[in-house]
């Protein structure tokens, strides 16, 4: 689970100060303004900074959460970029989306049950480039020390981006890969929110909150920059490959 406010906060942070290889690679793929499709858009952290930079003539955003798409739409209106919202899951919703110059997809692929049709639909919708961001290691592995502490459970240490690249290779997709690190930032409004979200992810009762608080501090998580453990991680990879649309 992830509070919607975390997605909104990420979008606002990227709008205020765009950072990272994903933004850079997507900007490079749009040397002149063009159309963009954002798959798994959430509140728009991946695509809205491109629009704010004047590189997007029309944005199509796909997500299964209508509330997050509403947040994206509010920000798109302020920026002044035309927007179409598609509520649904990819690739089922692909039939309702246009072919565009650049397709972006941020921190979604670890949640995809069937990679082949998902990736094929991304590629089929891009005339120019597909730009994908993913954690180097599944974000929920950040909770592994806490699962061990509270439940004595040794959780898997993957999958990893190397597993993803091997799977893409089998599909005939050979992306360029840029690995990078996201700087520390406050993803939750306050440390108590991080404690509550982490407690629920660990399937612990409310009475365990003080111990979760202590465990998070013992792991070095700063109350001044409460991260979200389990959504995207700090170590990231940006994957790009050419689309096939005409």
MDAnalysis code that builds the backbone (N, CA, C; Angstrom):
import MDAnalysis as mda
import numpy as np

u = mda.Universe.empty(738, n_residues=246, atom_resindex=np.repeat(np.arange(246), 3), trajectory=True)
u.add_TopologyAttr("name", ["N", "CA", "C"] * 246)
u.add_TopologyAttr("resid", np.arange(1, 247))
u.add_TopologyAttr("resname", ["UNK", "UNK", "UNK", "UNK", "UNK", "UNK", "UNK", "UNK", "UNK", "UNK", "UNK", "UNK", "UNK", "UNK", "UNK", "UNK", "UNK", "UNK", "UNK", "UNK", "UNK", "UNK", "UNK", "UNK", "UNK", "UNK", "UNK", "UNK", "UNK", "UNK", "UNK", "UNK", "UNK", "UNK", "UNK", "UNK", "UNK", "UNK", "UNK", "UNK", "UNK", "UNK", "UNK", "UNK", "UNK", "UNK", "UNK", "UNK", "UNK", "UNK", "UNK", "UNK", "UNK", "UNK", "UNK", "UNK", "UNK", "UNK", "UNK", "UNK", "UNK", "UNK", "UNK", "UNK", "UNK", "UNK", "UNK", "UNK", "UNK", "UNK", "UNK", "UNK", "UNK", "UNK", "UNK", "UNK", "UNK", "UNK", "UNK", "UNK", "UNK", "UNK", "UNK", "UNK", "UNK", "UNK", "UNK", "UNK", "UNK", "UNK", "UNK", "UNK", "UNK", "UNK", "UNK", "UNK", "UNK", "UNK", "UNK", "UNK", "UNK", "UNK", "UNK", "UNK", "UNK", "UNK", "UNK", "UNK", "UNK", "UNK", "UNK", "UNK", "UNK", "UNK", "UNK", "UNK", "UNK", "UNK", "UNK", "UNK", "UNK", "UNK", "UNK", "UNK", "UNK", "UNK", "UNK", "UNK", "UNK", "UNK", "UNK", "UNK", "UNK", "UNK", "UNK", "UNK", "UNK", "UNK", "UNK", "UNK", "UNK", "UNK", "UNK", "UNK", "UNK", "UNK", "UNK", "UNK", "UNK", "UNK", "UNK", "UNK", "UNK", "UNK", "UNK", "UNK", "UNK", "UNK", "UNK", "UNK", "UNK", "UNK", "UNK", "UNK", "UNK", "UNK", "UNK", "UNK", "UNK", "UNK", "UNK", "UNK", "UNK", "UNK", "UNK", "UNK", "UNK", "UNK", "UNK", "UNK", "UNK", "UNK", "UNK", "UNK", "UNK", "UNK", "UNK", "UNK", "UNK", "UNK", "UNK", "UNK", "UNK", "UNK", "UNK", "UNK", "UNK", "UNK", "UNK", "UNK", "UNK", "UNK", "UNK", "UNK", "UNK", "UNK", "UNK", "UNK", "UNK", "UNK", "UNK", "UNK", "UNK", "UNK", "UNK", "UNK", "UNK", "UNK", "UNK", "UNK", "UNK", "UNK", "UNK", "UNK", "UNK", "UNK", "UNK", "UNK", "UNK", "UNK", "UNK", "UNK", "UNK", "UNK", "UNK", "UNK", "UNK", "UNK", "UNK", "UNK", "UNK", "UNK", "UNK", "UNK", "UNK", "UNK"])
u.atoms.positions = np.array([
    [0.837, -1.180, 0.000],
    [0.000, 0.000, 0.000],
    [0.882, 1.243, 0.000],
    [0.342, 2.303, -0.576],
    [1.088, 3.552, -0.657],
    [0.103, 4.716, -0.619],
    [0.276, 5.645, 0.308],
    [-0.624, 6.801, 0.333],
    [-0.524, 7.601, -0.955],
    [-1.656, 8.015, -1.463],
    [-1.644, 8.806, -2.697],
    [-0.803, 10.067, -2.540],
    [-0.758, 10.594, -1.305],
    [0.001, 11.828, -1.078],
    [1.467, 11.675, -1.435],
    [2.012, 10.462, -1.317],
    [3.415, 10.244, -1.681],
    [3.608, 10.464, -3.179],
    [2.699, 9.944, -3.990],
    [2.788, 10.138, -5.436],
    [2.659, 11.618, -5.794],
    [1.729, 12.299, -5.141],
    [1.526, 13.719, -5.421],
    [2.757, 14.520, -5.013],
    [3.324, 14.185, -3.864],
    [4.520, 14.886, -3.397],
    [5.684, 14.679, -4.368],
    [5.809, 13.476, -4.896],
    [6.874, 13.211, -5.868],
    [6.693, 14.053, -7.130],
    [5.461, 14.121, -7.605],
    [5.199, 14.912, -8.809],
    [5.540, 16.377, -8.580],
    [5.142, 16.906, -7.439],
    [5.421, 18.312, -7.146],
    [6.919, 18.564, -7.002],
    [7.636, 17.611, -6.398],
    [9.084, 17.769, -6.253],
    [9.771, 17.776, -7.615],
    [9.335, 16.896, -8.512],
    [9.930, 16.847, -9.845],
    [9.578, 18.080, -10.675],
    [8.384, 18.604, -10.464],
    [8.012, 19.832, -11.160],
    [8.843, 21.008, -10.675],
    [9.099, 21.046, -9.377],
    [9.866, 22.156, -8.815],
    [11.329, 22.096, -9.224],
    [11.884, 20.876, -9.261],
    [13.303, 20.705, -9.594],
    [13.510, 19.340, -10.241],
    [13.347, 19.250, -11.547],
    [13.486, 17.952, -12.222],
    [14.902, 17.396, -12.076],
    [14.994, 16.124, -11.695],
    [16.296, 15.485, -11.540],
    [16.233, 14.080, -12.132],
    [17.398, 13.515, -12.369],
    [17.480, 12.102, -12.697],
    [17.651, 11.802, -14.169],
    [18.163, 10.596, -14.415],
    [18.434, 10.165, -15.783],
    [17.165, 9.987, -16.597],
    [16.063, 9.622, -15.945],
    [14.812, 9.430, -16.689],
    [14.363, 10.739, -17.322],
    [14.391, 11.805, -16.542],
    [14.044, 13.126, -17.067],
    [15.005, 13.519, -18.187],
    [16.287, 13.303, -17.980],
    [17.280, 13.692, -18.978],
    [17.116, 12.915, -20.281],
    [16.883, 11.607, -20.169],
    [16.739, 10.795, -21.380],
    [15.445, 11.130, -22.119],
    [14.376, 11.396, -21.378],
    [13.118, 11.764, -22.026],
    [13.231, 13.125, -22.704],
    [13.913, 14.061, -22.060],
    [14.132, 15.364, -22.686],
    [14.946, 15.214, -23.966],
    [15.960, 14.365, -23.924],
    [16.789, 14.154, -25.111],
    [16.000, 13.512, -26.245],
    [14.985, 12.728, -25.883],
    [14.142, 12.083, -26.892],
    [13.123, 13.042, -27.492],
    [13.024, 14.247, -26.922],
    [12.098, 15.268, -27.413],
    [12.881, 16.527, -27.784],
    [13.751, 16.463, -28.788],
    [14.531, 17.648, -29.159],
    [13.650, 18.798, -29.631],
    [12.495, 18.446, -30.169],
    [11.458, 19.437, -30.469],
    [10.188, 18.959, -29.770],
    [9.284, 19.878, -29.439],
    [8.073, 19.461, -28.724],
    [7.310, 18.379, -29.470],
    [6.769, 17.432, -28.711],
    [6.029, 16.328, -29.303],
    [5.022, 15.759, -28.333],
    [4.398, 14.675, -28.724],
    [3.368, 14.043, -27.909],
    [3.989, 12.987, -27.001],
    [3.372, 12.811, -25.816],
    [3.899, 11.891, -24.806],
    [2.763, 11.055, -24.243],
    [3.042, 9.778, -24.036],
    [2.141, 8.849, -23.355],
    [2.827, 8.399, -22.072],
    [2.153, 8.573, -20.938],
    [2.690, 8.183, -19.629],
    [1.881, 7.000, -19.117],
    [2.513, 5.830, -19.045],
    [1.843, 4.595, -18.627],
    [2.147, 4.333, -17.156],
    [1.085, 4.175, -16.364],
    [1.257, 4.100, -14.916],
    [1.630, 5.464, -14.378],
    [0.898, 6.471, -14.834],
    [1.300, 7.866, -14.643],
    [1.234, 8.342, -13.204],
    [0.336, 7.767, -12.398],
    [0.104, 8.259, -11.034],
    [-0.201, 9.759, -11.095],
    [0.528, 10.579, -10.327],
    [0.258, 12.018, -10.317],
    [1.109, 12.784, -11.316],
    [1.913, 12.070, -12.118],
    [2.618, 12.731, -13.210],
    [4.079, 13.047, -12.976],
    [4.728, 12.393, -12.018],
    [6.129, 12.713, -11.720],
    [7.052, 12.491, -12.908],
    [6.716, 11.536, -13.777],
    [7.589, 11.231, -14.912],
    [7.340, 12.151, -16.100],
    [6.095, 12.506, -16.347],
    [5.764, 13.238, -17.574],
    [5.560, 14.736, -17.392],
    [5.025, 15.170, -16.265],
    [4.708, 16.593, -16.121],
    [5.935, 17.501, -16.200],
    [7.099, 17.099, -15.674],
    [8.268, 17.972, -15.839],
    [8.636, 18.209, -17.299],
    [8.385, 17.229, -18.157],
    [8.629, 17.417, -19.587],
    [7.689, 18.471, -20.147],
    [6.438, 18.421, -19.705],
    [5.458, 19.411, -20.150],
    [5.813, 20.797, -19.640],
    [6.260, 20.872, -18.389],
    [6.620, 22.164, -17.811],
    [7.809, 22.786, -18.536],
    [8.653, 21.939, -19.127],
    [9.808, 22.433, -19.883],
    [9.439, 22.833, -21.309],
    [8.159, 22.702, -21.667],
    [7.705, 23.102, -22.989],
    [7.953, 22.087, -24.083],
    [8.210, 20.815, -23.699],
    [8.529, 19.797, -24.697],
    [7.335, 18.928, -25.087],
    [6.165, 19.163, -24.487],
    [5.020, 18.279, -24.719],
    [3.878, 19.075, -25.339],
    [3.452, 18.665, -26.533],
    [2.320, 19.323, -27.179],
    [0.993, 18.708, -26.752],
    [1.021, 17.434, -26.365],
    [-0.175, 16.756, -25.870],
    [0.265, 15.565, -25.031],
    [-0.387, 15.405, -23.869],
    [-0.043, 14.331, -22.941],
    [-1.234, 13.396, -22.775],
    [-0.978, 12.101, -22.875],
    [-1.966, 11.076, -22.541],
    [-1.447, 10.325, -21.327],
    [-2.268, 10.246, -20.281],
    [-1.853, 9.614, -19.033],
    [-2.758, 8.431, -18.734],
    [-2.144, 7.279, -18.471],
    [-2.872, 6.044, -18.176],
    [-2.575, 5.622, -16.746],
    [-3.625, 5.356, -15.975],
    [-3.444, 4.827, -14.623],
    [-4.766, 4.228, -14.159],
    [-4.664, 3.278, -13.253],
    [-5.870, 2.661, -12.722],
    [-6.498, 3.422, -11.587],
    [-5.840, 4.479, -11.112],
    [-6.321, 5.258, -9.968],
    [-6.843, 6.603, -10.460],
    [-8.148, 6.769, -10.465],
    [-8.741, 8.003, -10.991],
    [-8.394, 9.211, -10.134],
    [-8.232, 9.011, -8.824],
    [-7.886, 10.125, -7.946],
    [-6.505, 10.682, -8.280],
    [-5.555, 9.792, -8.531],
    [-4.225, 10.260, -8.912],
    [-4.251, 10.959, -10.266],
    [-5.047, 10.450, -11.192],
    [-5.164, 11.123, -12.487],
    [-5.799, 12.497, -12.335],
    [-6.702, 12.653, -11.381],
    [-7.261, 13.980, -11.103],
    [-6.160, 14.938, -10.641],
    [-5.270, 14.443, -9.782],
    [-4.156, 15.275, -9.316],
    [-3.253, 15.662, -10.480],
    [-3.002, 14.708, -11.368],
    [-2.203, 15.003, -12.554],
    [-2.893, 16.057, -13.410],
    [-4.206, 15.914, -13.577],
    [-4.953, 16.844, -14.427],
    [-4.906, 18.268, -13.875],
    [-4.983, 18.409, -12.553],
    [-4.895, 19.741, -11.944],
    [-3.565, 20.403, -12.291],
    [-2.505, 19.644, -12.233],
    [-1.181, 20.196, -12.512],
    [-0.978, 20.436, -14.007],
    [-1.521, 19.565, -14.835],
    [-1.433, 19.775, -16.279],
    [-2.162, 21.053, -16.690],
    [-3.290, 21.319, -16.040],
    [-4.049, 22.533, -16.332],
    [-3.237, 23.774, -15.979],
    [-2.557, 23.729, -14.838],
    [-1.738, 24.867, -14.431],
    [-0.579, 25.088, -15.405],
    [-0.014, 23.991, -15.899],
    [1.096, 24.097, -16.845],
    [0.606, 24.567, -18.207],
    [-0.618, 24.161, -18.551],
    [-1.186, 24.532, -19.837],
    [-0.972, 23.507, -20.926],
    [-0.771, 22.237, -20.536],
    [-0.581, 21.186, -21.534],
    [-1.893, 20.442, -21.748],
    [-2.318, 20.232, -22.994],
    [-3.526, 19.439, -23.253],
    [-3.338, 18.009, -22.749],
    [-4.390, 17.472, -22.137],
    [-4.286, 16.165, -21.484],
    [-5.495, 15.301, -21.792],
    [-5.227, 14.030, -22.070],
    [-6.264, 13.001, -22.097],
    [-5.960, 12.006, -20.992],
    [-6.983, 11.702, -20.182],
    [-6.828, 10.715, -19.114],
    [-7.476, 9.403, -19.535],
    [-6.781, 8.311, -19.292],
    [-7.314, 6.981, -19.566],
    [-7.241, 6.194, -18.265],
    [-8.401, 5.894, -17.693],
    [-8.450, 5.143, -16.442],
    [-8.472, 3.659, -16.778],
    [-7.440, 2.959, -16.395],
    [-7.370, 1.539, -16.697],
    [-5.967, 1.015, -16.555],
    [-5.823, -0.273, -16.787],
    [-4.530, -0.937, -16.672],
    [-3.937, -1.187, -18.053],
    [-2.648, -1.160, -18.113],
    [-1.904, -1.437, -19.338],
    [-1.523, -2.918, -19.352],
    [-1.634, -3.605, -20.485],
    [-1.907, -3.094, -21.831],
    [-3.374, -3.118, -22.247],
    [-4.294, -3.474, -21.330],
    [-5.714, -3.520, -21.710],
    [-6.195, -2.178, -22.251],
    [-5.673, -1.091, -21.676],
    [-6.113, 0.247, -22.079],
    [-5.383, 0.767, -23.309],
    [-4.466, -0.012, -23.855],
    [-3.671, 0.465, -24.993],
    [-4.538, 0.816, -26.197],
    [-5.657, 0.122, -26.355],
    [-6.532, 0.386, -27.505],
    [-7.162, 1.771, -27.423],
    [-7.127, 2.381, -26.236],
    [-7.739, 3.701, -26.058],
    [-6.702, 4.818, -26.080],
    [-5.460, 4.498, -26.422],
    [-4.400, 5.505, -26.384],
    [-3.797, 5.695, -27.766],
    [-3.302, 6.902, -28.041],
    [-2.752, 7.180, -29.370],
    [-1.289, 6.772, -29.486],
    [-0.831, 6.668, -30.705],
    [0.599, 6.581, -30.980],
    [1.206, 7.956, -30.715],
    [2.379, 7.983, -30.075],
    [2.995, 9.251, -29.675],
    [4.476, 9.249, -30.055],
    [5.102, 10.395, -29.826],
    [6.537, 10.476, -30.088],
    [7.338, 9.724, -29.027],
    [6.984, 9.918, -27.751],
    [7.730, 9.301, -26.653],
    [6.760, 8.675, -25.660],
    [7.056, 7.443, -25.263],
    [6.310, 6.755, -24.206],
    [7.190, 6.706, -22.966],
    [6.640, 7.117, -21.817],
    [7.365, 7.014, -20.549],
    [6.591, 6.103, -19.608],
    [7.332, 5.435, -18.731],
    [6.718, 4.488, -17.801],
    [7.611, 4.419, -16.564],
    [7.152, 5.007, -15.465],
    [7.992, 5.120, -14.283],
    [7.603, 4.186, -13.158],
    [8.524, 3.287, -12.791],
    [8.387, 2.437, -11.605],
    [7.110, 1.602, -11.611],
    [6.948, 0.872, -12.701],
    [5.772, 0.025, -12.887],
    [6.149, -1.439, -13.131],
    [7.265, -1.697, -13.796],
    [7.510, -3.018, -14.377],
    [7.569, -4.148, -13.360],
    [7.992, -3.889, -12.125],
    [8.011, -4.970, -11.135],
    [6.604, -5.437, -10.771],
    [5.602, -4.638, -11.106],
    [4.216, -5.006, -10.804],
    [3.523, -5.697, -11.974],
    [4.242, -5.923, -13.062],
    [3.637, -6.479, -14.271],
    [3.695, -8.004, -14.226],
    [2.529, -8.638, -14.334],
    [2.473, -10.104, -14.270],
    [2.938, -10.747, -15.571],
    [2.596, -10.141, -16.698],
    [2.949, -10.697, -18.010],
    [3.713, -9.629, -18.781],
    [5.028, -9.745, -18.794],
    [5.873, -8.677, -19.327],
    [5.748, -8.519, -20.839],
    [5.614, -9.616, -21.574],
    [5.672, -9.553, -23.038],
    [4.625, -8.616, -23.642],
    [3.322, -8.787, -23.361],
    [2.353, -7.876, -23.975],
    [2.464, -6.451, -23.454],
    [2.877, -6.300, -22.203],
    [3.038, -4.964, -21.631],
    [4.107, -4.194, -22.398],
    [5.269, -4.800, -22.553],
    [6.382, -4.139, -23.233],
    [6.081, -3.956, -24.719],
    [5.457, -4.948, -25.332],
    [5.123, -4.828, -26.753],
    [4.207, -3.638, -27.000],
    [3.240, -3.428, -26.109],
    [2.320, -2.302, -26.272],
    [3.034, -0.967, -26.074],
    [3.989, -0.912, -25.147],
    [4.792, 0.308, -25.007],
    [5.517, 0.608, -26.313],
    [6.194, -0.396, -26.841],
    [6.996, -0.223, -28.050],
    [6.126, 0.137, -29.248],
    [4.970, -0.486, -29.343],
    [4.072, -0.244, -30.475],
    [3.493, 1.163, -30.474],
    [3.511, 1.839, -29.317],
    [2.899, 3.165, -29.231],
    [3.895, 4.311, -29.378],
    [5.175, 4.000, -29.526],
    [6.192, 5.048, -29.622],
    [6.746, 5.151, -31.035],
    [6.649, 6.343, -31.613],
    [7.321, 6.581, -32.892],
    [8.821, 6.770, -32.675],
    [9.150, 7.374, -31.530],
    [10.543, 7.663, -31.255],
    [11.156, 6.732, -30.231],
    [10.912, 7.011, -28.948],
    [11.629, 6.327, -27.879],
    [10.691, 5.907, -26.761],
    [10.996, 4.759, -26.164],
    [10.369, 4.324, -24.916],
    [11.365, 4.590, -23.795],
    [10.913, 5.262, -22.736],
    [11.766, 5.587, -21.589],
    [11.127, 4.989, -20.344],
    [11.832, 4.048, -19.726],
    [11.308, 3.322, -18.566],
    [12.226, 3.550, -17.374],
    [11.634, 3.840, -16.229],
    [12.393, 3.932, -14.978],
    [11.999, 2.786, -14.064],
    [12.995, 2.182, -13.423],
    [12.714, 1.107, -12.478],
    [13.789, 1.083, -11.410],
    [13.455, 0.544, -10.251],
    [14.450, 0.381, -9.198],
    [15.444, -0.701, -9.594],
    [16.686, -0.552, -9.169],
    [17.704, -1.564, -9.447],
    [17.335, -2.887, -8.786],
    [16.701, -2.808, -7.635],
    [16.225, -3.990, -6.921],
    [14.779, -3.729, -6.510],
    [13.958, -4.773, -6.487],
    [12.549, -4.576, -6.135],
    [12.444, -3.709, -4.881],
    [11.672, -2.627, -4.934],
    [11.630, -1.692, -3.805],
    [11.250, -2.318, -2.468],
    [10.421, -3.343, -2.483],
    [10.002, -3.942, -1.213],
    [11.139, -4.662, -0.499],
    [12.267, -4.879, -1.183],
    [13.410, -5.474, -0.487],
    [13.956, -4.535, 0.582],
    [13.615, -3.251, 0.497],
    [14.035, -2.312, 1.539],
    [13.435, -2.666, 2.899],
    [12.358, -3.427, 2.884],
    [11.712, -3.833, 4.134],
    [12.292, -5.126, 4.698],
    [13.217, -5.759, 3.999],
    [13.725, -7.063, 4.434],
    [14.271, -7.071, 5.860],
    [15.080, -6.075, 6.263],
    [15.567, -6.091, 7.647],
    [14.440, -6.013, 8.673],
    [13.364, -5.338, 8.315],
    [12.238, -5.200, 9.242],
    [11.412, -6.483, 9.303],
    [11.251, -7.172, 8.187],
    [10.579, -8.478, 8.212],
    [11.369, -9.456, 9.086],
    [12.685, -9.372, 8.992],
    [13.522, -10.254, 9.809],
    [13.402, -9.876, 11.290],
    [13.382, -8.571, 11.566],
    [13.316, -8.088, 12.948],
    [11.991, -8.447, 13.615],
    [10.895, -8.224, 12.909],
    [9.579, -8.391, 13.540],
    [9.005, -9.796, 13.382],
    [9.341, -10.473, 12.297],
    [8.699, -11.759, 12.012],
    [9.682, -12.920, 11.851],
    [10.975, -12.645, 11.938],
    [12.011, -13.674, 11.722],
    [11.846, -14.357, 10.362],
    [11.470, -13.549, 9.368],
    [11.272, -14.050, 8.008],
    [12.374, -13.500, 7.109],
    [13.018, -14.390, 6.366],
    [14.013, -13.974, 5.374],
    [13.311, -13.803, 4.031],
    [13.154, -12.572, 3.618],
    [12.447, -12.276, 2.376],
    [13.393, -12.364, 1.173],
    [12.846, -12.556, -0.042],
    [13.694, -12.595, -1.244],
    [14.454, -11.284, -1.439],
    [15.616, -11.373, -2.045],
    [16.430, -10.186, -2.303],
    [16.237, -9.657, -3.725],
    [15.311, -10.184, -4.464],
    [15.029, -9.740, -5.826],
    [13.540, -9.727, -6.060],
    [13.138, -9.557, -7.313],
    [13.962, -9.493, -8.523],
    [14.748, -8.189, -8.635],
    [15.663, -8.169, -9.609],
    [16.520, -7.019, -9.837],
    [16.397, -6.559, -11.283],
    [16.996, -5.408, -11.549],
    [16.965, -4.900, -12.921],
    [17.714, -5.839, -13.863],
    [18.692, -6.572, -13.350],
    [19.383, -7.538, -14.207],
    [18.446, -8.671, -14.633],
    [17.554, -9.082, -13.722],
    [16.535, -10.065, -14.100],
    [15.620, -9.492, -15.177],
    [15.250, -8.224, -15.003],
    [14.399, -7.563, -15.992],
    [15.092, -7.482, -17.348],
    [16.361, -7.117, -17.347],
    [17.089, -7.003, -18.611],
    [17.195, -8.351, -19.310],
    [17.377, -9.417, -18.533],
    [17.430, -10.752, -19.131],
    [16.095, -11.118, -19.765],
    [15.001, -10.752, -19.079],
    [13.670, -11.034, -19.624],
    [13.421, -10.219, -20.888],
    [13.830, -8.949, -20.884],
    [13.668, -8.120, -22.077],
    [14.491, -8.664, -23.239],
    [15.676, -9.156, -22.935],
    [16.524, -9.725, -23.982],
    [15.827, -10.894, -24.671],
    [15.137, -11.715, -23.881],
    [14.397, -12.839, -24.461],
    [13.265, -12.359, -25.361],
    [12.771, -11.143, -25.088],
    [11.695, -10.572, -25.902],
    [12.234, -9.805, -27.106],
    [13.548, -9.763, -27.248],
    [14.140, -9.038, -28.362],
    [14.269, -7.553, -28.131],
    [14.167, -7.117, -26.882],
    [14.303, -5.700, -26.529],
    [15.650, -5.525, -25.833],
    [16.488, -4.630, -26.378],
    [17.847, -4.459, -25.872],
    [18.065, -2.979, -25.529],
    [17.631, -2.556, -24.358],
    [17.660, -1.132, -24.025],
    [19.050, -0.624, -23.669],
    [19.223, 0.673, -23.853],
    [20.345, 1.364, -23.226],
    [19.990, 1.559, -21.756],
    [20.968, 1.393, -20.879],
    [20.705, 1.421, -19.440],
    [21.577, 2.482, -18.778],
    [20.943, 3.347, -17.998],
    [21.652, 4.331, -17.186],
    [21.283, 4.091, -15.731],
    [22.269, 3.770, -14.916],
    [22.025, 3.559, -13.485],
    [22.364, 4.844, -12.739],
    [21.526, 5.184, -11.777],
    [21.728, 6.432, -11.053],
    [21.108, 6.334, -9.665],
    [21.411, 7.300, -8.842],
    [20.938, 7.299, -7.462],
    [20.106, 8.543, -7.196],
    [18.924, 8.336, -6.642],
    [18.061, 9.452, -6.272],
    [18.555, 10.041, -4.948],
    [18.714, 11.350, -4.852],
    [19.161, 11.937, -3.581],
    [18.083, 11.810, -2.511],
    [18.478, 11.857, -1.238],
    [17.482, 11.770, -0.159],
    [16.453, 12.892, -0.269],
    [15.202, 12.547, -0.031],
    [14.137, 13.538, -0.038],
    [13.024, 13.052, 0.875],
    [12.265, 13.990, 1.381],
    [11.151, 13.641, 2.261],
    [9.964, 13.212, 1.408],
    [9.693, 11.915, 1.393],
    [8.581, 11.408, 0.594],
    [7.290, 11.339, 1.401],
    [7.402, 11.310, 2.708],
    [6.232, 11.401, 3.580],
    [6.229, 12.768, 4.248],
    [5.054, 13.246, 4.599],
    [4.932, 14.571, 5.197],
    [5.621, 14.640, 6.549],
    [5.639, 13.533, 7.272],
    [6.298, 13.492, 8.576],
    [6.654, 12.045, 8.898],
    [7.522, 11.866, 9.876],
    [8.039, 10.542, 10.199],
    [6.934, 9.613, 10.679],
    [5.947, 10.160, 11.379],
    [4.845, 9.327, 11.880],
    [4.081, 8.674, 10.734],
    [3.986, 9.364, 9.611],
    [3.317, 8.783, 8.442],
    [4.118, 7.607, 7.899],
    [5.442, 7.756, 7.838],
    [6.300, 6.646, 7.419],
    [6.142, 5.461, 8.363],
    [6.104, 5.725, 9.656],
    [5.936, 4.652, 10.643],
    [4.626, 3.913, 10.403],
    [3.551, 4.656, 10.176],
    [2.240, 4.030, 10.000],
    [2.193, 3.188, 8.728],
    [2.707, 3.725, 7.623],
    [2.699, 2.983, 6.362],
    [3.565, 1.733, 6.476],
    [4.728, 1.865, 7.085],
    [5.629, 0.719, 7.237],
    [5.010, -0.340, 8.135],
    [4.381, 0.087, 9.210],
    [3.723, -0.866, 10.117],
    [2.685, -1.687, 9.384],
    [1.880, -1.029, 8.557],
    [0.835, -1.756, 7.831],
    [1.432, -2.670, 6.769],
    [2.505, -2.230, 6.123],
    [3.163, -3.106, 5.150],
    [3.726, -4.362, 5.820],
    [4.111, -4.223, 7.069],
    [4.659, -5.364, 7.809],
    [3.583, -6.185, 8.513],
    [2.314, -5.826, 8.287],
    [1.184, -6.562, 8.875],
    [1.257, -6.566, 10.401],
    [1.578, -5.404, 10.973],
    [1.683, -5.263, 12.422],
    [0.517, -4.440, 12.956],
    [0.108, -4.665, 14.204],
    [-1.003, -3.919, 14.790],
    [-0.582, -2.501, 15.167],
    [-1.539, -1.608, 15.388],
    [-1.204, -0.234, 15.783],
    [-0.325, -0.158, 17.027],
    [-0.471, -1.120, 17.923],
    [0.328, -1.095, 19.151],
    [1.824, -1.253, 18.883],
    [2.187, -1.716, 17.688],
    [3.598, -1.910, 17.354],
    [4.266, -0.640, 16.843],
    [3.514, 0.449, 16.706],
    [4.062, 1.672, 16.118],
    [5.324, 2.170, 16.827],
    [5.371, 2.203, 18.162],
    [6.606, 2.682, 18.805],
    [7.832, 1.843, 18.454],
    [7.665, 0.529, 18.369],
    [8.801, -0.323, 18.027],
    [9.201, -0.141, 16.566],
    [8.219, 0.058, 15.685],
    [8.538, 0.337, 14.280],
    [9.317, 1.642, 14.179],
    [8.886, 2.638, 14.936],
    [9.589, 3.922, 14.968],
    [11.054, 3.715, 15.354],
    [11.290, 2.968, 16.420],
    [12.665, 2.732, 16.873],
    [13.468, 1.966, 15.824],
    [12.841, 0.955, 15.226],
    [13.552, 0.140, 14.237],
    [13.948, 0.968, 13.016],
    [13.063, 1.851, 12.570],
    [13.379, 2.703, 11.427],
    [14.542, 3.638, 11.748],
    [14.531, 4.197, 12.944],
    [15.633, 5.078, 13.345],
    [16.936, 4.295, 13.459],
    [16.854, 3.074, 13.996],
    [18.054, 2.240, 14.124],
    [18.654, 1.900, 12.762],
    [17.802, 1.825, 11.735],
    [18.277, 1.552, 10.376],
    [18.830, 2.799, 9.687],
    [18.758, 3.936, 10.375],
    [19.342, 5.156, 9.849],
    [18.417, 6.042, 9.062],
    [17.115, 5.788, 9.132],
    [16.169, 6.630, 8.400],
    [15.904, 7.911, 9.181],
    [16.164, 9.027, 8.538],
    [16.111, 10.320, 9.206],
    [14.685, 10.841, 9.334],
    [14.315, 11.318, 10.521],
    [13.006, 11.969, 10.663],
    [12.872, 13.217, 9.801],
    [14.005, 13.799, 9.405],
    [13.959, 15.007, 8.575],
    [13.682, 14.690, 7.107],
    [14.027, 13.472, 6.675],
    [13.805, 13.060, 5.285],
    [13.181, 11.670, 5.263],
    [11.928, 11.557, 5.735],
    [11.316, 10.217, 5.791],
    [11.052, 9.661, 4.393],
    [11.774, 8.600, 4.003],
    [11.571, 8.023, 2.674],
    [10.343, 7.127, 2.668],
    [9.938, 6.710, 1.483],
    [8.931, 5.654, 1.412],
    [9.649, 4.355, 1.100],
    [9.560, 3.402, 1.999],
    [10.231, 2.120, 1.823],
    [9.292, 1.173, 1.101],
    [9.585, 0.914, -0.158],
    [8.773, -0.056, -0.869],
    [8.146, 0.422, -2.149],
    [8.381, 1.672, -2.559],
    [7.704, 2.154, -3.765],
    [8.633, 2.324, -4.957],
    [9.804, 2.938, -4.778],
    [10.698, 3.079, -5.934],
    [12.167, 2.934, -5.577],
    [12.530, 3.187, -4.335],
    [13.915, 3.017, -3.938],
    [14.789, 4.190, -4.317],
    [16.044, 4.104, -3.920],
    [17.027, 5.152, -4.198],
    [17.907, 4.801, -5.398],
    [18.260, 3.506, -5.516],
    [19.098, 3.065, -6.630],
    [18.189, 2.733, -7.812],
    [18.337, 3.486, -8.895],
    [17.405, 3.389, -10.017],
    [18.132, 3.103, -11.322],
    [17.367, 2.662, -12.290],
    [17.883, 2.455, -13.641],
    [16.883, 3.024, -14.635],
    [17.402, 3.722, -15.623],
    [16.582, 4.232, -16.722],
    [16.906, 3.436, -17.974],
    [15.877, 2.862, -18.566],
    [16.012, 2.022, -19.759],
    [15.369, 2.741, -20.942],
    [16.059, 2.785, -22.058],
    [15.485, 3.395, -23.264],
    [15.688, 2.467, -24.452],
    [14.674, 2.426, -25.301],
    [14.787, 1.664, -26.553],
    [13.865, 2.294, -27.596],
    [14.123, 2.029, -28.872],
    [13.330, 2.663, -29.925],
    [11.945, 2.058, -30.058],
    [10.986, 2.918, -30.358],
    [9.653, 2.444, -30.674],
    [9.579, 1.964, -32.111],
    [8.430, 1.378, -32.456],
    [8.262, 0.845, -33.814],
    [7.050, 1.442, -34.523],
    [6.349, 2.373, -33.867],
    [5.158, 2.957, -34.484],
    [5.560, 3.851, -35.654],
    [4.615, 3.999, -36.586],
    [4.866, 4.856, -37.744],
    [3.825, 5.962, -37.771],
])
